[in-house]
Amino acid sequence: HVLLAVCASVCTASVVKISNVEPRRDTQGNILNVHDGGLYFFESQWVLVGTSYFHCQSFTNCSSHIGDCGWQDNNFSAYTAPSPQGPWTLASNNLIPNRPAGGANFRPKLLASSSGGNTTYVMWFNYQPPTPNIPGYLVVATSLKPTGPFTIVNEKVAVKKPLNGDFALFRDDDGTAYIA
């Protein structure tokens, strides 16, 4: 079991056990199809957002190459729960209806941005085109809900150095956000 320290809105730490042996299931009994994303506490609920791979029914003949089984035209899923242990309810398995198609969309990250009493949820994610030797890039989408749907607002983010892989988002106390 993995121990997870949780800091809720009043920042009272408690210990929650989450199994890394048994798959997590949603309220319908399905294994959660949410990978390489993150766990967030938004709007008084836990939100689990990650990549959903729909084309791969088993791990046989699947690899991390674009065009192979799970790495094609994938999307993102969001699940909600009252606690990090669940029970998890599927909120959406199509978070970005207008996502780039044909390649691989992966590693979504979320931030909440508040202005004038309104909150906008900002998702950054990687897109790897299906064409070999073309570098991937970051895409930004926004939504009024952490569970989508999200609309792409920047299809190809200009960054100083090419980035296509793992990254993190951080928002400082003054509201300034950073990507690392």
N, C-alpha and C positions, 0 to 999 in steps of 0.2 A: 504494500500500500504506500501511496505517496501522501505525505502530510503537506497541507496547504494552509498557510496563515492568511486569514481573511480580515481585511480592514473595511468595515461597512461605513455608512455615513457618519456614525459617531466615533469611528476609528477604535472600536473595542475589538481587540484581536481575539480570535478564537481559532481552534484547530479543527480542520475538517479532513476526514479521511476520504480519499478518492482512489479506487483500485486502478492499478495499471496492468492488471491481469484480465479482469472481466471487461468486456466492451460496454460502453455506456449506450443505453437505449432510450428512445423517445417514448412518449406516452402511448404510442401505437405498437411498441415492441420492436421497432426497427433500430438497427445499429446506427448511431449518429454518423452521417456522411459529412463530416466537417474536419478539414485537415489544414495544417500549417497556418492557422489564424491566431485568434486570441480570445480571451475571456474578459468581459467588461461588465461593470456595474453601471447601468444607465436606467433612468426612469423607474427607480425602485425595484429593479429586477436584474438578474444575471442574464447576459447576452453572450452566446458563444457563436462567433462568426469565423468561417473558414472556407477553404476550397472544397467544392463537392465534385467528385469524379463519378460520373454516371455511366460511362461507357465500359468500365472494367467490372466484370462480374466475378472475377477471381484474380489471384496474383499470378496465374500461369500466363506466360508470354507478355507480361507487362514490364515496362522499363520506364526510365525517366527521359526517353527520347521523344521529341515532338512527333506526333503522328501515331505513336504507339498507344495501345489500349486506353489507359486513363488520361493520357496527356493530350487530349484533343477537345477543343471546343467546350471546355468545362466552365462552370459558373461558381457562385458562392452561395452558401447556405447560412441561415441564422436560426438558432434555437434559443428559447427563453426558459428560465426557471426561477423559482423563488429562492433557491440556494445553489451553491456550486455543485451540490450533490444531486440536484434535480428535484422533482421530475422534469425532464426536458421536453418541451413542446416545439415541434417544427413550426417556425414562423414563416419561412420562405426558403425555397431551394432555387430561386431565380432572383437574386438580389439586384443584378444589373441586367435588365432585359436588353439594353442596347450595347452590351459588352463587345469588345473585339472578338471576332469569330475566326475559327480555323486554326488558331494557335493555342497556346496555353496561358490561362489566367491563373495566377497563384499568389500566395502569401498576402492576403488582405490584412490591413491594419486600420483601426478606427480612432478618431478623435471627436470629441464633442466641442463645438464652437458656439458660444453664446454671445448674442449681441442684441441689445434693446429688449431683453426678456424672451427672445426667441432662440431656440437651439437648432443648429444645423449639424448633422453628423457627416463627417468627411472621411471617406474611405480612400486609401492609397493602396494600389496593388501592382504586381508585376504582370507584364504581358510579353510573351515570347512568340514572335511570328513563326509560322510554319516553315518558312523558307530558311534553309541552312545558311549559315554564315551572316545572317542579319541579326545584329544585336537587339536584345530586348530593351524594354523601357518601362518607366513607371506611368501609371494612369491614375487620375483623381476623379472621384465621383462624390456627389452629395445627396443627402436625403433629409427629410424632416423627421424620420423615425430611424432608430438604430437597426431596425429589421427591414429597412427598405420599403419600396424599391428605390434604388440609387440611380441617378442620372449622371452620365459622364460630363465633366466640365473642362477637363484637360486630357486630351487623348494621348499626348506624348510630352511629359514633363521634361523641360530642359534642366539638366543638372550639370554641375561642373565636370564630374567624372562619370562615365557610364556606370549604371547600377542595374543589375538584374540578378536578384537573389534575395537573401535575407536582409532585412532592415528593421529599424525601430522608429517609432514616432514618439516625441516627447513634447508636452506643452508645459511651459514654465508658469509660475504663479502670476506673471504679468501678462499672460495670454499669448506670448510668443511661442510658436511651434517650431520644432526642429526635426530633421530626418537624419538618422545615423546609420 
